[in-house]
Amino acid sequence: MKVGFIGLGIMGSSMAYNIFKGGYDLIVYNRTESKTKIFKEAGVPVAKTPREVAEKSDVVIIMVTDAPDVESVIFGENGIIGGAHEGLIVIDMSTNSPEYAERFASELAKLKVEFLDAPVTGGDVGAKEGKLTIMVGGKKEVFERIRPIFETMGKLIIYAGPVGSGQKMKLVNQIAVALSDVAMIEAIELAKFFNIDIEQVYKVLSTGGARSFTIESYMPRLMKGDMEPGFKLSHLRKDIGYALEEAKKEKIPLFATSLTYQMLLSAENLGYGEKGIQALIKLYETLSKEKRA
């Protein structure tokens, strides 16, 4: 199968390159052309539009920021829809709402184009190492056809159910990630107050009952003062917003998730949206300074 990949950001670039290393005939597109450099150097064709990607592919993968971006890539001017052909498979690996996934699938079905929603988790490290967890919604037979492509990017590929199920699974995951982020930062803040050696705190948190991916991946960055994104804070805020929207529809109370959304939004308003999720600590530091003043 010829594979097209649209969106070469922190995650997408590594994911696309792993597909290429897996032996697939690849073509890529990114709005900012400078991010296509490593692909050009590897001899991978770079398309001028999403439409061109669709015209030259059997499978098109999208990895962009939010649902409106996916919508623009598919249905906008020079979008995938302009190059759509019967049998084309479009896979959205971005994170957004199940409602959008269902609508995208419905519209593409009119053109006899298949659609899967397949968001991922594992951060920039998982993307680089090809060890992402991939959660897939859509027709199972289409999923099975695409599984070998997913296997170039991930170590755990989950078929979650009908269209939209991948997004639902990811939103569940993001709640756990967000609350883990808060737990890590509050533990660090108290440790700082106690004047405990943070290196020793990390040893305890990364090996004992508090052990988590968030601790192991993001706490070492915090200890070095590294706020650069493995996963952007603004993206986590966006994901939690979608989770709360879904919960609101069914009147499901999510107390801690609602508070965490406000915390992420506040950190974003302070200017840390483009930093990693560990930059939430800056909100605490800001409030602590004000309290001392």
C-alpha positions in Angstrom: 0.0 0.0 0.0 1.1 3.5 -0.7 0.9 5.6 2.4 0.4 9.4 2.7 1.2 11.2 5.9 -0.1 14.7 6.8 1.2 16.6 9.8 4.9 16.4 10.7 5.0 17.8 14.2 6.6 16.5 17.4 4.8 13.2 17.1 3.9 13.0 13.4 7.5 13.3 12.1 8.7 10.3 14.0 5.6 8.3 13.2 5.9 9.0 9.5 9.6 8.1 9.5 8.9 4.8 11.2 6.4 4.0 8.4 9.1 4.8 5.9 11.6 2.6 7.8 9.0 -0.1 7.7 9.4 -0.3 4.0 6.2 1.5 2.8 6.1 3.7 -0.2 5.5 7.1 1.5 4.5 10.6 0.5 4.3 13.4 3.1 2.8 16.9 3.5 3.2 19.5 6.2 2.0 23.1 6.2 5.4 24.3 7.4 7.7 23.0 4.6 10.9 23.2 6.7 9.7 20.2 8.7 9.9 18.0 5.6 13.7 18.3 5.3 14.6 14.9 6.8 12.1 13.3 4.4 13.5 15.1 1.4 17.0 14.0 2.4 15.7 10.4 2.6 14.2 10.6 -0.8 10.6 10.6 0.3 8.3 12.7 -2.0 6.9 15.8 -0.5 3.4 16.8 -1.7 2.3 20.4 -2.2 -1.2 19.8 -0.9 -3.3 17.2 1.0 -5.1 16.7 -2.2 -1.9 15.5 -3.9 -1.3 13.2 -1.0 -4.7 11.6 -1.5 -4.3 11.3 -5.2 -1.1 9.4 -4.8 -2.0 7.2 -1.8 -4.0 4.1 -0.8 -4.0 5.2 2.8 -3.8 8.8 4.2 -2.8 9.3 7.8 -3.5 12.7 9.5 -1.7 13.8 12.6 -2.5 17.5 13.3 -3.6 19.5 16.4 -7.4 19.6 16.6 -10.7 18.7 15.0 -11.0 21.9 13.0 -7.5 21.2 11.6 -8.5 17.7 10.6 -11.6 19.1 9.0 -9.6 21.6 7.0 -7.1 18.9 5.8 -10.0 16.7 4.7 -12.6 19.1 3.4 -10.8 22.4 2.9 -9.5 23.9 -0.3 -7.0 21.4 -1.9 -8.0 19.0 0.8 -8.0 15.2 0.8 -11.6 15.2 -0.6 -10.3 16.7 -3.8 -8.1 13.8 -4.4 -10.3 11.1 -2.9 -10.9 7.9 -4.9 -12.9 4.8 -4.2 -11.2 2.5 -1.8 -9.1 5.2 -0.2 -8.6 4.8 3.6 -8.3 8.0 5.7 -7.0 7.6 9.2 -7.1 10.4 11.8 -4.5 9.8 14.4 -5.0 13.2 16.1 -7.0 13.5 19.3 -10.4 15.1 19.1 -14.0 14.3 19.9 -15.9 11.1 18.9 -18.6 13.3 17.4 -16.2 14.7 14.9 -14.9 11.2 14.0 -18.5 10.0 13.3 -19.2 13.0 11.1 -15.9 12.6 9.1 -16.7 8.9 8.5 -20.2 9.7 7.4 -19.1 12.4 4.9 -16.3 10.3 3.5 -18.5 7.2 3.1 -20.5 9.1 0.5 -17.4 9.0 -1.7 -16.8 5.3 -0.8 -13.8 6.3 1.3 -13.1 4.4 4.5 -12.3 6.2 7.8 -10.6 5.1 11.0 -10.0 7.2 14.1 -6.7 6.1 15.7 -5.4 8.4 18.3 -2.1 7.5 20.1 -0.5 7.8 23.5 3.2 7.4 24.4 4.6 10.9 23.9 7.5 11.9 21.8 9.7 9.1 23.1 7.1 6.5 22.2 6.8 8.0 18.7 10.5 8.0 18.1 10.9 4.4 19.3 7.9 3.1 17.5 6.3 2.1 20.8 3.1 4.0 20.8 -0.2 2.7 22.1 -2.7 3.1 19.2 -6.5 3.0 19.9 -8.6 2.4 16.7 -12.2 2.9 15.9 -13.9 2.0 12.7 -14.8 -1.1 10.6 -12.9 -4.1 12.0 -12.1 -5.4 8.5 -10.5 -2.1 7.6 -8.5 -2.1 10.8 -7.2 -5.6 10.1 -6.0 -4.4 6.7 -4.2 -1.5 8.2 -2.7 -3.2 11.2 0.7 -3.8 9.6 1.1 0.0 9.1 0.1 0.6 12.7 2.7 -1.9 13.8 5.5 0.2 12.4 4.5 3.0 14.8 3.2 1.2 17.9 3.8 -1.7 20.3 0.2 -2.0 21.4 -2.6 -1.7 18.9 -6.1 -1.8 20.3 -9.3 -2.3 18.3 -11.7 -0.2 20.4 -14.9 -0.6 18.4 -17.0 1.3 15.8 -16.0 4.8 14.5 -15.4 7.2 17.4 -14.3 4.4 19.8 -10.7 5.2 19.4 -11.3 8.8 20.4 -13.4 7.7 23.4 -10.5 5.4 24.6 -8.0 8.2 24.1 -10.1 10.7 26.2 -10.3 8.2 29.0 -6.5 7.9 28.8 -6.0 11.7 28.8 -7.9 12.0 32.1 -5.5 9.7 33.7 -2.5 11.5 32.2 -3.8 14.9 33.3 -4.5 13.9 36.9 -1.1 12.1 37.0 0.5 15.4 35.9 -1.1 17.2 38.8 -0.2 14.5 41.3 3.5 14.6 40.2 3.7 18.4 40.4 2.0 18.6 43.8 4.3 15.9 45.2 7.3 17.9 43.9 6.0 21.1 45.4 5.7 19.6 48.8 9.1 17.9 48.5 10.6 21.4 47.7 9.0 22.8 50.8 10.4 20.0 52.9 13.9 20.6 51.3 14.1 16.9 50.3 16.6 15.9 47.7 14.5 15.8 44.5 16.8 13.1 43.0 15.9 10.9 45.9 12.2 11.8 45.5 12.4 10.7 41.9 13.9 7.3 42.9 11.0 6.7 45.3 8.2 7.9 42.9 9.6 6.1 39.9 9.9 2.7 41.7 7.3 2.6 44.4 3.5 2.7 44.4 3.4 6.1 42.7 5.2 4.8 39.6 3.7 6.0 36.3 4.6 6.9 32.8 4.2 10.6 33.7 6.7 10.3 36.6 9.2 8.4 34.5 9.0 10.6 31.4 8.3 14.1 32.7 9.9 14.3 36.2 13.5 14.0 34.9 12.7 16.9 32.5 11.4 19.0 35.4 14.5 18.2 37.4 16.6 19.7 34.6 14.3 22.7 34.2 13.4 21.4 30.8 9.9 22.6 29.8 10.1 21.7 26.1 7.2 19.5 25.0 7.1 15.8 24.7 3.4 16.6 24.6 2.2 20.2 24.6 0.2 21.5 27.6 -2.3 23.2 25.3 -3.0 19.9 23.6 -3.7 18.2 26.9 -6.0 21.1 27.9 -7.8 20.6 24.5 -8.2 16.9 25.1 -9.5 17.3 28.6 -12.0 19.8 27.2 -13.4 17.2 24.8 -13.6 14.6 27.7 -15.6 17.1 29.7 -17.9 17.8 26.8 -18.7 14.0 26.4 -19.2 13.7 30.2 -21.6 16.6 30.2 -23.8 15.0 27.6 -24.4 12.0 29.9 -24.3 14.0 33.2 -21.2 12.2 34.4 -19.5 14.0 37.3 -15.8 14.4 36.8 -14.7 16.6 39.7 -10.9 16.4 39.6 -10.9 16.5 35.8 -12.9 19.7 35.8 -10.5 21.3 38.2 -7.5 20.1 36.2 -9.0 21.7 33.0 -9.1 25.0 34.8 -5.5 24.6 36.0 -4.2 23.7 32.5 -6.1 26.7 31.0 -4.6 29.0 33.6 -1.1 27.7 32.8 -1.8 28.2 29.1 -3.0 31.8 29.8 0.3 32.4 31.6 2.1 31.6 28.3 3.0 28.0 28.8 0.6 26.4 26.3 3.4 25.5 23.8 5.6 24.0 26.5 5.3 20.4 27.8 2.7 19.2 30.3 5.3 19.4 33.0 5.1 23.2 32.6 2.0 23.1 34.8 4.4 23.5 37.6 4.8 27.2 36.6 1.2 27.8 37.7 2.1 26.6 41.2 5.3 28.6 41.2 3.4 31.7 40.2 0.8 31.3 42.9 3.4 30.5 45.5 5.4 33.7 44.7 2.2 35.7 45.0 1.4 34.1 48.4 4.9 34.9 49.7 4.7 38.4 48.5 
